[in-house]
Amino acid sequence: MAEPIRVLLADDEPMYLGAIRLLVDADPGVEVVAEAGTGREACELAARHRPHVAVLDVRMPDLDGIDATRRITALPDAPKVLVLTTFDLDGVVYETLRAGASGFLLKDVPPHRLLDAIRTVAAGEALLAPTVTRRLIADFLRSPAPPRARRPLDRVTPREREVLRLITRGLSNTEIEQALHLSRHTVKTHIGHLMAKLAARDRAQLVIAGYEAGLADA
């Protein structure tokens, strides 16, 4: 049998934390290895237990979800971070993704959706809900303040730039293959090169890079 996905849960609401644990523990392919009530505790437990995925609330005492995400994703063999929040229009979500989070969900998400999200980010994919996350990123980046420098694409080839443009627009690998008439292997190779050249941990970070480079409307 494949190793279960090891999960760290962090939330300052004990009842909500307990409900998530019951949900996760009911799935044989996922196991909770640690629980935290503050951001700082989440960082300490992530370093100690080495989970595959850390599920973090944005608003926590002692260290908020943004700083906790930044510290956790800087660990050796860092876990993926999935952020949960009650605010679907909170601009802090963008900063959380910039800090290294691989996904974002609202706390009222159906139980099966949360489990799917954990599996998605554990597999190295980004969880970017078109109706929520990409809208938040776009709104934040298009706002007049604070000013943001666009990320240069000097080292990116024309074909890689086209792949990045389609990733930024939310296309899947299969859709990119069809749009550019490329093989699956070639698309994955381009994505790997983009991650290396743009210092992106995963697809979520490539979406951010694409927005910063002005490719959302290209």
C-alpha atoms as an extended CHARMM CRD file, in Angstrom:
* protein
*
       218  EXT
         1         1  MET       CA              0.0000000000        0.0000000000        0.0000000000  PROA      1               0.0000000000
         2         2  ALA       CA              1.0970000000        3.5670000000       -0.6900000000  PROA      2               0.0000000000
         3         3  GLU       CA              2.1330000000        5.6270000000        2.3080000000  PROA      3               0.0000000000
         4         4  PRO       CA             -0.7640000000        7.7250000000        3.6620000000  PROA      4               0.0000000000
         5         5  ILE       CA             -0.5790000000       11.4740000000        3.1460000000  PROA      5               0.0000000000
         6         6  ARG       CA              0.7350000000       12.9250000000        6.3920000000  PROA      6               0.0000000000
         7         7  VAL       CA             -1.1740000000       16.0600000000        7.3980000000  PROA      7               0.0000000000
         8         8  LEU       CA             -0.5850000000       18.8300000000        9.9130000000  PROA      8               0.0000000000
         9         9  LEU       CA             -3.7040000000       20.7750000000       10.9480000000  PROA      9               0.0000000000
        10        10  ALA       CA             -3.4960000000       24.2970000000       12.3670000000  PROA      10              0.0000000000
        11        11  ASP       CA             -6.4610000000       26.3800000000       13.5380000000  PROA      11              0.0000000000
        12        12  ASP       CA             -7.1860000000       28.3590000000       16.7020000000  PROA      12              0.0000000000
        13        13  GLU       CA            -10.8000000000       27.1270000000       16.8800000000  PROA      13              0.0000000000
        14        14  PRO       CA            -10.7540000000       23.7810000000       18.7670000000  PROA      14              0.0000000000
        15        15  MET       CA            -14.1810000000       22.6840000000       17.5350000000  PROA      15              0.0000000000
        16        16  TYR       CA            -13.3280000000       23.3210000000       13.8970000000  PROA      16              0.0000000000
        17        17  LEU       CA             -9.9480000000       21.6490000000       14.3200000000  PROA      17              0.0000000000
        18        18  GLY       CA            -11.6200000000       18.5940000000       15.8440000000  PROA      18              0.0000000000
        19        19  ALA       CA            -14.1480000000       18.3980000000       13.0100000000  PROA      19              0.0000000000
        20        20  ILE       CA            -11.3830000000       18.4530000000       10.3860000000  PROA      20              0.0000000000
        21        21  ARG       CA             -9.4560000000       15.7620000000       12.2290000000  PROA      21              0.0000000000
        22        22  LEU       CA            -12.4940000000       13.4660000000       12.2860000000  PROA      22              0.0000000000
        23        23  LEU       CA            -12.9590000000       14.0140000000        8.5700000000  PROA      23              0.0000000000
        24        24  VAL       CA             -9.3290000000       13.3430000000        7.7070000000  PROA      24              0.0000000000
        25        25  ASP       CA             -8.9690000000       10.3560000000       10.0250000000  PROA      25              0.0000000000
        26        26  ALA       CA            -11.9600000000        8.7050000000        8.3570000000  PROA      26              0.0000000000
        27        27  ASP       CA             -9.9930000000        8.4910000000        5.1020000000  PROA      27              0.0000000000
        28        28  PRO       CA             -7.4940000000        5.5910000000        5.0730000000  PROA      28              0.0000000000
        29        29  GLY       CA             -5.2790000000        7.4100000000        2.5770000000  PROA      29              0.0000000000
        30        30  VAL       CA             -4.7250000000       10.4330000000        4.8260000000  PROA      30              0.0000000000
        31        31  GLU       CA             -3.5510000000       10.7030000000        8.4290000000  PROA      31              0.0000000000
        32        32  VAL       CA             -3.2120000000       13.5800000000       10.8730000000  PROA      32              0.0000000000
        33        33  VAL       CA              0.2680000000       13.5800000000       12.3990000000  PROA      33              0.0000000000
        34        34  ALA       CA              0.0030000000       16.8130000000       14.4100000000  PROA      34              0.0000000000
        35        35  GLU       CA             -2.3960000000       19.5930000000       15.4260000000  PROA      35              0.0000000000
        36        36  ALA       CA             -1.5590000000       23.2030000000       16.2590000000  PROA      36              0.0000000000
        37        37  GLY       CA             -3.5210000000       26.0730000000       17.7360000000  PROA      37              0.0000000000
        38        38  THR       CA             -1.1340000000       28.8770000000       16.7490000000  PROA      38              0.0000000000
        39        39  GLY       CA              1.0310000000       29.7180000000       13.7870000000  PROA      39              0.0000000000
        40        40  ARG       CA              4.2430000000       29.3800000000       15.7450000000  PROA      40              0.0000000000
        41        41  GLU       CA              3.2370000000       25.9570000000       17.0320000000  PROA      41              0.0000000000
        42        42  ALA       CA              2.3960000000       24.9340000000       13.4630000000  PROA      42              0.0000000000
        43        43  CYS       CA              5.9440000000       25.8110000000       12.3780000000  PROA      43              0.0000000000
        44        44  GLU       CA              7.4850000000       23.8490000000       15.2250000000  PROA      44              0.0000000000
        45        45  LEU       CA              5.3320000000       20.7900000000       14.5770000000  PROA      45              0.0000000000
        46        46  ALA       CA              5.9580000000       20.9380000000       10.8420000000  PROA      46              0.0000000000
        47        47  ALA       CA              9.7110000000       20.7770000000       11.4690000000  PROA      47              0.0000000000
        48        48  ARG       CA              9.3030000000       17.9440000000       13.9750000000  PROA      48              0.0000000000
        49        49  HSD       CA              6.7600000000       15.7090000000       12.2160000000  PROA      49              0.0000000000
        50        50  ARG       CA              7.6070000000       16.4330000000        8.5390000000  PROA      50              0.0000000000
        51        51  PRO       CA              4.0710000000       16.2340000000        7.1340000000  PROA      51              0.0000000000
        52        52  HSD       CA              3.3530000000       16.0940000000        3.4200000000  PROA      52              0.0000000000
        53        53  VAL       CA              0.6750000000       18.7800000000        3.7020000000  PROA      53              0.0000000000
        54        54  ALA       CA              0.0700000000       21.5520000000        6.2650000000  PROA      54              0.0000000000
        55        55  VAL       CA             -3.5220000000       22.7980000000        6.4110000000  PROA      55              0.0000000000
        56        56  LEU       CA             -3.4230000000       26.2830000000        7.9340000000  PROA      56              0.0000000000
        57        57  ASP       CA             -5.9770000000       28.8760000000        8.9450000000  PROA      57              0.0000000000
        58        58  VAL       CA             -5.0790000000       32.3880000000        7.7650000000  PROA      58              0.0000000000
        59        59  ARG       CA             -5.8630000000       34.1030000000       11.0530000000  PROA      59              0.0000000000
        60        60  MET       CA             -4.0640000000       32.5270000000       14.0130000000  PROA      60              0.0000000000
        61        61  PRO       CA             -2.5220000000       33.9590000000       17.1840000000  PROA      61              0.0000000000
        62        62  ASP       CA              1.1980000000       34.2050000000       17.8790000000  PROA      62              0.0000000000
        63        63  LEU       CA              1.9980000000       33.9740000000       14.1400000000  PROA      63              0.0000000000
        64        64  ASP       CA             -0.5120000000       34.4540000000       11.3410000000  PROA      64              0.0000000000
        65        65  GLY       CA             -1.0270000000       32.0890000000        8.4420000000  PROA      65              0.0000000000
        66        66  ILE       CA              1.0910000000       34.1560000000        6.0720000000  PROA      66              0.0000000000
        67        67  ASP       CA              4.2140000000       34.1270000000        8.2390000000  PROA      67              0.0000000000
        68        68  ALA       CA              3.6070000000       30.4990000000        9.1870000000  PROA      68              0.0000000000
        69        69  THR       CA              3.3520000000       29.5750000000        5.5070000000  PROA      69              0.0000000000
        70        70  ARG       CA              6.5690000000       31.4210000000        4.7380000000  PROA      70              0.0000000000
        71        71  ARG       CA              8.4550000000       29.6340000000        7.5180000000  PROA      71              0.0000000000
        72        72  ILE       CA              7.0140000000       26.2010000000        6.7950000000  PROA      72              0.0000000000
        73        73  THR       CA              7.7330000000       26.3450000000        3.0680000000  PROA      73              0.0000000000
        74        74  ALA       CA             11.3340000000       27.3350000000        3.8690000000  PROA      74              0.0000000000
        75        75  LEU       CA             11.9340000000       24.0740000000        5.7650000000  PROA      75              0.0000000000
        76        76  PRO       CA             14.0840000000       21.3220000000        4.2170000000  PROA      76              0.0000000000
        77        77  ASP       CA             11.7840000000       18.9730000000        2.2720000000  PROA      77              0.0000000000
        78        78  ALA       CA              9.0310000000       21.4620000000        2.9990000000  PROA      78              0.0000000000
        79        79  PRO       CA              5.4220000000       20.3020000000        3.0990000000  PROA      79              0.0000000000
        80        80  LYS       CA              2.8570000000       21.7540000000        0.7630000000  PROA      80              0.0000000000
        81        81  VAL       CA              0.5850000000       24.3290000000        2.3930000000  PROA      81              0.0000000000
        82        82  LEU       CA             -3.1750000000       24.4610000000        1.9560000000  PROA      82              0.0000000000
        83        83  VAL       CA             -4.7970000000       27.5890000000        3.3840000000  PROA      83              0.0000000000
        84        84  LEU       CA             -8.3270000000       27.6920000000        4.8000000000  PROA      84              0.0000000000
        85        85  THR       CA            -10.2000000000       30.9080000000        5.5690000000  PROA      85              0.0000000000
        86        86  THR       CA            -13.6980000000       32.2460000000        6.1080000000  PROA      86              0.0000000000
        87        87  PHE       CA            -13.0470000000       35.3160000000        3.9400000000  PROA      87              0.0000000000
        88        88  ASP       CA            -13.4090000000       34.8790000000        0.1780000000  PROA      88              0.0000000000
        89        89  LEU       CA            -12.5390000000       38.5180000000       -0.5660000000  PROA      89              0.0000000000
        90        90  ASP       CA             -9.5840000000       38.8860000000        1.7620000000  PROA      90              0.0000000000
        91        91  GLY       CA             -6.5740000000       40.3680000000       -0.0380000000  PROA      91              0.0000000000
        92        92  VAL       CA             -4.2900000000       38.5660000000        2.3960000000  PROA      92              0.0000000000
        93        93  VAL       CA             -4.8450000000       35.4150000000        0.3210000000  PROA      93              0.0000000000
        94        94  TYR       CA             -2.5370000000       36.7710000000       -2.3670000000  PROA      94              0.0000000000
        95        95  GLU       CA              0.2270000000       37.3020000000        0.1690000000  PROA      95              0.0000000000
        96        96  THR       CA             -0.2840000000       33.7800000000        1.4800000000  PROA      96              0.0000000000
        97        97  LEU       CA              0.2100000000       32.3670000000       -2.0110000000  PROA      97              0.0000000000
        98        98  ARG       CA              3.2670000000       34.5710000000       -2.4480000000  PROA      98              0.0000000000
        99        99  ALA       CA              4.5780000000       33.1110000000        0.8070000000  PROA      99              0.0000000000
       100       100  GLY       CA              4.4810000000       29.6560000000       -0.7620000000  PROA      100             0.0000000000
       101       101  ALA       CA              1.0050000000       28.2180000000       -0.2710000000  PROA      101             0.0000000000
       102       102  SER       CA             -0.1130000000       25.7280000000       -2.9030000000  PROA      102             0.0000000000
       103       103  GLY       CA             -3.8330000000       26.2510000000       -2.4800000000  PROA      103             0.0000000000
       104       104  PHE       CA             -6.6940000000       28.1110000000       -0.8910000000  PROA      104             0.0000000000
       105       105  LEU       CA            -10.1650000000       26.9990000000        0.1970000000  PROA      105             0.0000000000
       106       106  LEU       CA            -13.0440000000       28.5180000000        2.1220000000  PROA      106             0.0000000000
       107       107  LYS       CA            -13.9050000000       26.9140000000        5.4370000000  PROA      107             0.0000000000
       108       108  ASP       CA            -17.4420000000       26.0990000000        4.2920000000  PROA      108             0.0000000000
       109       109  VAL       CA            -16.1020000000       23.7990000000        1.5860000000  PROA      109             0.0000000000
       110       110  PRO       CA            -17.8450000000       20.3760000000        1.3900000000  PROA      110             0.0000000000
       111       111  PRO       CA            -15.9180000000       17.6450000000        3.2570000000  PROA      111             0.0000000000
       112       112  HSD       CA            -15.0450000000       15.6630000000        0.1360000000  PROA      112             0.0000000000
       113       113  ARG       CA            -13.6470000000       18.8220000000       -1.4620000000  PROA      113             0.0000000000
       114       114  LEU       CA            -11.2110000000       19.3300000000        1.4130000000  PROA      114             0.0000000000
       115       115  LEU       CA             -9.9320000000       15.7690000000        1.1020000000  PROA      115             0.0000000000
       116       116  ASP       CA             -9.5580000000       16.2040000000       -2.6530000000  PROA      116             0.0000000000
       117       117  ALA       CA             -7.6510000000       19.4300000000       -2.0260000000  PROA      117             0.0000000000
       118       118  ILE       CA             -5.2250000000       17.7100000000        0.3380000000  PROA      118             0.0000000000
       119       119  ARG       CA             -4.5410000000       15.0380000000       -2.2690000000  PROA      119             0.0000000000
       120       120  THR       CA             -4.1530000000       17.6550000000       -5.0090000000  PROA      120             0.0000000000
       121       121  VAL       CA             -1.5190000000       19.7330000000       -3.2390000000  PROA      121             0.0000000000
       122       122  ALA       CA              0.2510000000       16.6220000000       -1.9150000000  PROA      122             0.0000000000
       123       123  ALA       CA              0.6960000000       15.5550000000       -5.5470000000  PROA      123             0.0000000000
       124       124  GLY       CA              2.4190000000       18.8480000000       -6.3310000000  PROA      124             0.0000000000
       125       125  GLU       CA             -0.4700000000       20.5220000000       -8.1090000000  PROA      125             0.0000000000
       126       126  ALA       CA             -1.9690000000       23.8810000000       -7.2420000000  PROA      126             0.0000000000
       127       127  LEU       CA             -5.5020000000       24.3000000000       -6.0140000000  PROA      127             0.0000000000
       128       128  LEU       CA             -6.6980000000       27.5050000000       -7.6400000000  PROA      128             0.0000000000
       129       129  ALA       CA            -10.4790000000       27.6860000000       -7.6880000000  PROA      129             0.0000000000
       130       130  PRO       CA            -11.4610000000       29.8310000000      -10.6860000000  PROA      130             0.0000000000
       131       131  THR       CA            -14.2960000000       31.5550000000       -8.8080000000  PROA      131             0.0000000000
       132       132  VAL       CA            -12.2000000000       32.4530000000       -5.7770000000  PROA      132             0.0000000000
       133       133  THR       CA             -8.4200000000       32.2620000000       -5.8600000000  PROA      133             0.0000000000
       134       134  ARG       CA             -7.6780000000       33.4610000000       -9.3710000000  PROA      134             0.0000000000
       135       135  ARG       CA            -10.1580000000       36.3050000000       -8.8960000000  PROA      135             0.0000000000
       136       136  LEU       CA             -8.4320000000       37.3260000000       -5.6730000000  PROA      136             0.0000000000
       137       137  ILE       CA             -5.0180000000       37.2470000000       -7.3180000000  PROA      137             0.0000000000
       138       138  ALA       CA             -6.2050000000       39.2520000000      -10.3040000000  PROA      138             0.0000000000
       139       139  ASP       CA             -8.0050000000       41.8560000000       -8.1950000000  PROA      139             0.0000000000
       140       140  PHE       CA             -5.0140000000       42.3030000000       -5.9120000000  PROA      140             0.0000000000
       141       141  LEU       CA             -2.5260000000       42.6470000000       -8.7430000000  PROA      141             0.0000000000
       142       142  ARG       CA             -4.6830000000       45.1030000000      -10.6750000000  PROA      142             0.0000000000
       143       143  SER       CA             -5.3060000000       47.3500000000       -7.6900000000  PROA      143             0.0000000000
       144       144  PRO       CA             -3.4500000000       50.7010000000       -7.8080000000  PROA      144             0.0000000000
       145       145  ALA       CA             -1.6310000000       50.2000000000       -4.5070000000  PROA      145             0.0000000000
       146       146  PRO       CA              0.8070000000       49.1150000000       -3.3670000000  PROA      146             0.0000000000
       147       147  PRO       CA              2.9950000000       49.3580000000       -6.4790000000  PROA      147             0.0000000000
       148       148  ARG       CA              4.4820000000       46.0530000000       -7.6370000000  PROA      148             0.0000000000
       149       149  ALA       CA              7.3800000000       45.4030000000       -9.9580000000  PROA      149             0.0000000000
       150       150  ARG       CA              6.6390000000       42.9840000000      -12.7480000000  PROA      150             0.0000000000
       151       151  ARG       CA              8.6330000000       39.7870000000      -12.6680000000  PROA      151             0.0000000000
       152       152  PRO       CA             11.1100000000       39.6800000000      -15.5680000000  PROA      152             0.0000000000
       153       153  LEU       CA             10.9850000000       36.7750000000      -18.0100000000  PROA      153             0.0000000000
       154       154  ASP       CA             14.4310000000       37.3310000000      -19.5190000000  PROA      154             0.0000000000
       155       155  ARG       CA             15.4670000000       33.6870000000      -19.2340000000  PROA      155             0.0000000000
       156       156  VAL       CA             12.1490000000       32.2890000000      -20.4480000000  PROA      156             0.0000000000
       157       157  THR       CA             11.9660000000       31.0500000000      -24.0490000000  PROA      157             0.0000000000
       158       158  PRO       CA              9.0740000000       32.1060000000      -26.3290000000  PROA      158             0.0000000000
       159       159  ARG       CA              7.4810000000       28.6530000000      -26.0470000000  PROA      159             0.0000000000
       160       160  GLU       CA              7.8530000000       28.6260000000      -22.2500000000  PROA      160             0.0000000000
       161       161  ARG       CA              6.2780000000       32.0760000000      -22.1500000000  PROA      161             0.0000000000
       162       162  GLU       CA              3.2930000000       30.7630000000      -24.0910000000  PROA      162             0.0000000000
       163       163  VAL       CA              2.9400000000       27.8440000000      -21.6910000000  PROA      163             0.0000000000
       164       164  LEU       CA              3.1290000000       30.2620000000      -18.7430000000  PROA      164             0.0000000000
       165       165  ARG       CA              0.4600000000       32.4660000000      -20.3160000000  PROA      165             0.0000000000
       166       166  LEU       CA             -1.9230000000       29.5160000000      -20.5270000000  PROA      166             0.0000000000
       167       167  ILE       CA             -1.1030000000       28.4070000000      -16.9690000000  PROA      167             0.0000000000
       168       168  THR       CA             -1.8670000000       31.9430000000      -15.7930000000  PROA      168             0.0000000000
       169       169  ARG       CA             -5.2420000000       31.7510000000      -17.5220000000  PROA      169             0.0000000000
       170       170  GLY       CA             -6.0380000000       28.5880000000      -15.5870000000  PROA      170             0.0000000000
       171       171  LEU       CA             -5.6280000000       25.9280000000      -18.2760000000  PROA      171             0.0000000000
       172       172  SER       CA             -4.7900000000       22.3790000000      -17.2390000000  PROA      172             0.0000000000
       173       173  ASN       CA             -1.8890000000       20.4210000000      -18.7190000000  PROA      173             0.0000000000
       174       174  THR       CA             -4.2690000000       18.5960000000      -21.0400000000  PROA      174             0.0000000000
       175       175  GLU       CA             -5.7530000000       21.8850000000      -22.2690000000  PROA      175             0.0000000000
       176       176  ILE       CA             -2.2510000000       23.2850000000      -22.8390000000  PROA      176             0.0000000000
       177       177  GLU       CA             -1.3280000000       20.1760000000      -24.8350000000  PROA      177             0.0000000000
       178       178  GLN       CA             -4.3510000000       20.6910000000      -27.0580000000  PROA      178             0.0000000000
       179       179  ALA       CA             -3.9360000000       24.4550000000      -27.4250000000  PROA      179             0.0000000000
       180       180  LEU       CA             -0.2460000000       24.2940000000      -28.3810000000  PROA      180             0.0000000000
       181       181  HSD       CA             -0.3020000000       20.8600000000      -30.0620000000  PROA      181             0.0000000000
       182       182  LEU       CA              2.3520000000       19.5300000000      -27.7090000000  PROA      182             0.0000000000
       183       183  SER       CA              2.8670000000       16.1260000000      -26.1120000000  PROA      183             0.0000000000
       184       184  ARG       CA              2.2530000000       15.6100000000      -22.4130000000  PROA      184             0.0000000000
       185       185  HSD       CA              5.9620000000       15.0570000000      -21.8320000000  PROA      185             0.0000000000
       186       186  THR       CA              6.8540000000       18.2990000000      -23.6010000000  PROA      186             0.0000000000
       187       187  VAL       CA              4.3570000000       20.3180000000      -21.5790000000  PROA      187             0.0000000000
       188       188  LYS       CA              5.6870000000       18.8650000000      -18.3240000000  PROA      188             0.0000000000
       189       189  THR       CA              9.2400000000       19.6490000000      -19.4390000000  PROA      189             0.0000000000
       190       190  HSD       CA              8.3390000000       23.2730000000      -20.1580000000  PROA      190             0.0000000000
       191       191  ILE       CA              6.6270000000       23.5720000000      -16.7770000000  PROA      191             0.0000000000
       192       192  GLY       CA              9.6840000000       22.1250000000      -15.0420000000  PROA      192             0.0000000000
       193       193  HSD       CA             11.9190000000       24.6580000000      -16.7930000000  PROA      193             0.0000000000
       194       194  LEU       CA              9.5770000000       27.4970000000      -15.8200000000  PROA      194             0.0000000000
       195       195  MET       CA              9.5980000000       26.4520000000      -12.1740000000  PROA      195             0.0000000000
       196       196  ALA       CA             13.3920000000       26.4040000000      -12.1550000000  PROA      196             0.0000000000
       197       197  LYS       CA             13.8340000000       29.7140000000      -13.9700000000  PROA      197             0.0000000000
       198       198  LEU       CA             11.1730000000       31.5550000000      -11.9570000000  PROA      198             0.0000000000
       199       199  ALA       CA             11.9920000000       29.9410000000       -8.5900000000  PROA      199             0.0000000000
       200       200  ALA       CA              8.4400000000       28.6080000000       -8.3370000000  PROA      200             0.0000000000
       201       201  ARG       CA              7.6560000000       25.7690000000       -5.9430000000  PROA      201             0.0000000000
       202       202  ASP       CA              4.5410000000       24.6730000000       -7.7840000000  PROA      202             0.0000000000
       203       203  ARG       CA              1.8300000000       25.6750000000      -10.2160000000  PROA      203             0.0000000000
       204       204  ALA       CA              0.3330000000       28.2200000000       -7.8210000000  PROA      204             0.0000000000
       205       205  GLN       CA              3.6080000000       30.1200000000       -7.8460000000  PROA      205             0.0000000000
       206       206  LEU       CA              3.6990000000       29.9940000000      -11.6490000000  PROA      206             0.0000000000
       207       207  VAL       CA              0.2570000000       31.6040000000      -11.7420000000  PROA      207             0.0000000000
       208       208  ILE       CA              1.5510000000       34.3870000000       -9.4950000000  PROA      208             0.0000000000
       209       209  ALA       CA              4.6120000000       34.8250000000      -11.7320000000  PROA      209             0.0000000000
       210       210  GLY       CA              2.3990000000       35.0060000000      -14.7990000000  PROA      210             0.0000000000
       211       211  TYR       CA              0.2160000000       37.6960000000      -13.2720000000  PROA      211             0.0000000000
       212       212  GLU       CA              3.2620000000       39.6620000000      -12.1900000000  PROA      212             0.0000000000
       213       213  ALA       CA              4.7030000000       39.4300000000      -15.7000000000  PROA      213             0.0000000000
       214       214  GLY       CA              1.4930000000       40.8170000000      -17.1630000000  PROA      214             0.0000000000
       215       215  LEU       CA              0.4360000000       37.6150000000      -18.9420000000  PROA      215             0.0000000000
       216       216  ALA       CA             -3.1110000000       37.4560000000      -17.5460000000  PROA      216             0.0000000000
       217       217  ASP       CA             -4.3830000000       39.6710000000      -20.3520000000  PROA      217             0.0000000000
       218       218  ALA       CA             -1.7260000000       38.8400000000      -22.9510000000  PROA      218             0.0000000000
